Structures are given as structure tokens and as C-alpha cells.
């Protein structure tokens, strides 16, 4: 059940499920010739979203899917090293899909992508559930569930659980 104290509900569970299903199909359509996909979720909600996309892809495709968690300090990315639980050398020449829940300023995706590019990947694509459109960095997501115009003061929070919700706070 949605948390009314959280803020304005912008996406309810059924809509999020439909969006993630669509995103998974788009990824498959654009990378159907690949034998292997590496899905990298940014710690927290990005990992939860990655897991949902992985479940769909494994049910509709015979491709090998590797899942990776990327840890980055979202508020101060230069203070801590960006790390993945798969060595970068194992991503060399591969198709890598970077996944997060919300694209806000772009800072998190920029630092995550910078780290992944050290692996000399073949293709790097980005996926977000919600794109807030307020960027401080020149970045865009390749696959977007919902583009949402907000004020600079507002933020979007996504909750993944038994029921998934996205709120404008």
C-alpha cells in the first residue's frame, strides 16, 4: 500500500512492473545478437531494478546474463573508490547495461560510467526508471521508463519491495 506521508505518488506497482517489462524488451531488441549481457546495478535501488530486469530477460531470452553490483558514494563520489563485484577485466569487450532507479543531476551515472569505461567495454548503455530532467552533467539515459518534469527542489524516491512505488517528494 502506498505511503501517503512519503509524497505524491507518481508510479504505482502495476505501472512500474509494466515499465520494467518494456525496458527489458527494449534491451533485448537492441542486443539480441549478443551471447552475453552484463547488467550492472548501482547499489541500492539500482540493484533492485537490475534484479527485476534480469528476471524478465532470463524468462524471454536464452542469452547469458551476468549481474554485477556497482558501489559508488552518491553524495561524494571522489571520497570513496567506485567498485564492482566483478573485476573490470571480465567486462572487457562485453555489452554492459548500467541500471539505476532515478536520473537526477547525472553525477552518479557519470562516475559509474567512468569506472566501467576503464574495462574497455564494447557497448555501454544506461537504464533508469525515472528521468527527472534536471542535470548538472552532460548525460542521458538510453532507456527511460518515465520522464518527469519537476522543480529543482523536488526529488523522486523509488521504493522496491513486495509492492513498488515512486514518489515525488
C-alpha positions, 0 to 999 in steps of 0.5 A: 500500500502506498505511503501517503506521508512519503509524497505524491505518488507518481508510479504505482506497482502495476505501472512500474512492473509494466515499465520494467517489462518494456525496458527489458524488451527494449534491451533485448531488441537492441542486443539480441545478437549478443551471447552475453549481457552484463547488467550492472546495478548501482547499489541500492535501488539500482540493484533492485531494478537490475534484479527485476530486469534480469528476471524478465530477460532470463524468462524471454531470452536464452542469452547469458546474463551476468549481474554485477553490483556497482558501489559508488558514494552518491553524495561524494563520489571522489571520497570513496573508490567506485567498485564492482563485484566483478573485476573490470577485466571480465567486462572487457569487450562485453555489452554492459547495461548500467541500471539505476532507479532515478536520473537526477543531476547525472553525477552518479551515472557519470562516475559509474560510467567512468569506472566501467569505461576503464574495462574497455567495454564494447557497448555501454548503455544506461537504464533508469526508471525515472528521468527527472530532467534536471542535470548538472552533467552532460548525460542521458539515459538510453532507456527511460521508463518515465520522464518527469518534469519537476522543480529543482527542489523536488526529488523522486524516491523509488521504493522496491519491495513486495509492492513498488512505488515512486514518489515525488517528494 
